[in-house]
Amino acid sequence: MRILFALLTLPFLAPSIAQTGWSVLNIPNSGRYDDVYFISADTGWAAGGPNGWIRKTVNGGQSWTLQFTSPYYLRSIEFIDANTGFAGSLNGQLYRTTNGGTSWTDISPGISPAPDGICGLSAPTADVIYGCGLWAGPAYLIKSVNGGSTWTYTDMSAYATRLVDIHFTTPDSGFATGTANPASAGGVILHTVDGGASWTTVHTTNALTDIVWKIQRLDAMIWYASIYSEPTNDDTRMLRSTDGGLTWTQLLVANTYTYIEAIGFLDTMHGWTGGDNTLWETTDGGLSWELIPLGANYNRFFKVNDSTAYLSGQRIYKYRADISTSIADAEPQRTAHRLHVSPNPTNGRIIIDLTLDRSTIADLRIVSSNGTTEEQLMKRKADAGAYAFTVDLTDHSAGFCFVVLKCNEGMLYEKVVVK
């Protein structure tokens, strides 16, 4: 079984990794910080995922102040200036601050219909703010043109089954990423030039179970995007555009499967992509990649300038191109949820034992080797606790299938051998 998210960990071991530009910042372990946003090299905020934390630094990540704790999973954070910012939860709350994060107010009651969750935020100006969701579906866009005082909601199901990330460069021009509609077209990148009134599909991955998870603008012409997929796909891929996002080329990261969410480049040659406890690095523009040890549960890469970047994950990680640092050994991990299938191998009948350590959106499925969903066992907001499912695979041809759990905290899966 691959375990792709950690909730609780033990303290750091002694530093032992060779010199690198990355360092692990002095911030409490949140299991996963889902997002990070900086208004300068020194001042930024981190959204603390399952712990609902919002933490602020004013010294480049040397120390972090806890400003707010939401009872809900915080996925996204975006600031307009030193005072005004927004944070989105996976339960539908949208928080706003007007005093630099000292206090936060839930403004989601002003959005109709109510969003299920807000995975991505983008504020091209102080007045215009966009949000999108949800990783588990449905697909929708929210928009404010008055600094967050009022909002509109747009059903995006004509273009996508789910949306995860959004990035606008002007009030009218931007991109949204997720899974296409139909989902058989794979991951999707959508483009608008009229403020979201209409959208054009500029790329689909055409691989079942793909989600285009994160998108990064390096400059006006160069863009990157990560491809989240499931273990039914036997490789690891990412996307690059050299014409401002109008066309995209798929690049191979590895010819074996790894779980990917984060992506970010410091320049056209040097970049990273990763997820779980796997981080890939390229120094030739994505033509070749090497694994580097750093941390776990990467989700958002944030470039501050040509020499400084931050990466959210189990902790917050900082890259300085001009400083060599030494990072600690990876922290031992304890999973947020547990999944067990027995017997395995099987002649047909299996019992799936699932333990959720916290409430989450749970998407539990039996998936064939080609990525087709054979049986949907659960897809809803589920409370913490133990669940058991009995599934008859007698009609499944000999070979293998996967039991896949996708949730707010990441993904668990087990390959099941059918005799």
Buried (B, 14 or more C-beta within 10 A) or exposed (E): BBBBBBBEBEEBEEEEBEEBBBBBBEBEBBBBBBBBBBBEBBBBBBBBBBBBBBBBBBEBBEEBEEBBEBEBBBBBBBBBEEEBBBBBBBBBBBBBBBEBBEEBEBBBEEBEEEBBBBBBBBBBEEBBBBBBBBBBBBBBBBBBBEBBEEBEBBEBEEBBBBBBBBBBBEBBBBBBBBBBBEBBBBBBBBBBEEBBEEBEBBBBBEBBBBBBBBBBBBEEEBBBBBBBBBBBBEBBBBBBBEEBBBEBEBBEBBEEBBBBBBBBBBBBEBBBBBBBBBBBBBEEBBEEBEEBBBBBBBBBBBBBEEBBBBBBBBBBBBBBBEEEBEBBEBBEBBBBBBBBBEEBEBEEEBBBEBBBBBBBBBBBBBBBBEBBBBBEBBBEBBEEEEBEBEBEBEEBEEEBBBBBBBBBBBBBBBBBEBE
